[in-house]
């Protein structure tokens, strides 16, 4: 499997290209900005874009969706009726010989999904390296907590984490590393998780986190 992590503008946004080596088909994940750049990266690697996947519907993850679809005639994929293919929890799609599995992880947004390809998990804004996605209220925070603990952390320890933004100390991580070091995951229960969310700015300042 071919995997490219691409800086795509915005607020340290990442886009990704997953390519199947045998069929030369690929999927673009989170086409935030610069559709020509994303198309060019695919072409430079002799890949044809079959799917354009959005982890959620925020503009910084979808801005290039329409133009990239026009350029490539690819099929759009996401959680919701606005996409050509609407996925739900545990939907599978074949990308040549590579299987993509979609995991519904509401919290940051109701439509948030993660995409599992082999041992690589693309987490959008649900989980960052050392951080978690923002939430609008207590109920959303609880959904995010449950999504992370019941779905993401249930994956094998060596699962690689590729987030939607370059917010952490490294551009990617693993389930094992996040369990050991992510301060949100280290909280004993939801109440402490929520308290850290509410006091994150003070926590960052106290611990020298950018």
C-alpha positions, 0 to 999 in steps of 0.5 A: 500500500502507498500512503502519502501525508500531505500538508494541505494549508488551513490550520496545519491541515493534513490530506492523505493519499492511499494507493493500491500498488497493483491496481494503481487506484487511490483514495484522497482523504480530507481534500482541504485545499489545493486540489491541483496539488493533490491531483498532482501528487497522485499523478506523480505516483502513477495513481488514479483517484477513485475515491475522495473521502471526507472524515467530516463536513468542516470546510477545512476538510472539504474545501477542494472536494468539488474541484477535485471531483471535477478534475478526477471524476472520482466518487465522493465518500462520507457519512451523509447523503451529500456524498456519492457513497454514504458510509456507516459504521463498519462499511467496507470499500475495496480500493483494488486489493486494499480494503478500507473500513469506515468507523463512525466516531461521533463527537467532534461532529455527528458525522465524524468517521475514521478510515482503517487501511491495513494497520493505518487509521486516519482519524480526522479531527477525532484524535490527534497526536497527544490531543483530541478534537474540539467538541461543542458541549458535554454530550458531544464530549461524551460521544467523543470519549466513547468513540475514542475508548470503545472504537479507536483504542480497541484496535491493535496496539501497533495501529498507526494514527494519522490525524487531520491536523499537525497539532502534536509533537509528531505527524503520526503516532500509534494506539500504543503511544497514545495510550501511554502519553495522550493526557486525555486518554490517561484520564481515569473517567469521562468526568476527568476527561471533560474537566481537562477539555474545559481547562486545556489552555491552562494545562497546556501552559502548565506543561509547555504544550503548544 
